C-alpha cells in the first residue's frame, strides 16, 4: 500500500532518514486530538498543517504521520501538560479528544510507548479517520 504522504516520505528517505519499524494496527483502540468546529483540520500530520515546521533528524518522518494514544487518560494527561506551557494549544492541536479503532486498511503504526501510550500512524491513501473517529470528550 501507498502512504498518504508518500512523496514527502520518499524525499526524506532520499535524504537518509529511515522509516521506523511499523506494525499492523489490528483494530487498535486509539485516541487523537481533534478540532471541534473545523473537521477539515482534523487528522492532518503536523508538517502538512504547518509546512514550515522543522523537526529534528530522527523525527522528520513523524511529521507526516498522525500522533495517536492507546489510552484516553494518558492522551488527556499529555494535553494538560502541553496546555500548561502553551496557552493556545487548542488552536494548534485541537480542543477535543476523539476515539476510534484503527484497522489494517488505515495504515501502519509504530510501537506504542509503554509509559505514555503514544504511537504514530502512517496512513494509507484510502484512510479517512473522520469516518471512524468520534468525539470522546471536549478538552476546553
Secondary structure as UniProt FT lines:
FT   TURN            4..5
FT   HELIX           6..14
FT   TURN            15..16
FT   STRAND          23..24
FT   TURN            26..27
FT   STRAND          28..34
FT   TURN            36..37
FT   HELIX           39..41
FT   TURN            42..43
FT   HELIX           46..49
FT   TURN            51..52
FT   HELIX           57..59
FT   HELIX           61..64
FT   STRAND          66..69
FT   HELIX           72..85
FT   TURN            87..88
FT   HELIX           89..92
FT   STRAND          96..102
FT   TURN            104..106
FT   STRAND          107..109
FT   TURN            114..116
FT   STRAND          118..124
FT   TURN            125..126
FT   HELIX           129..131
FT   STRAND          134..138
//
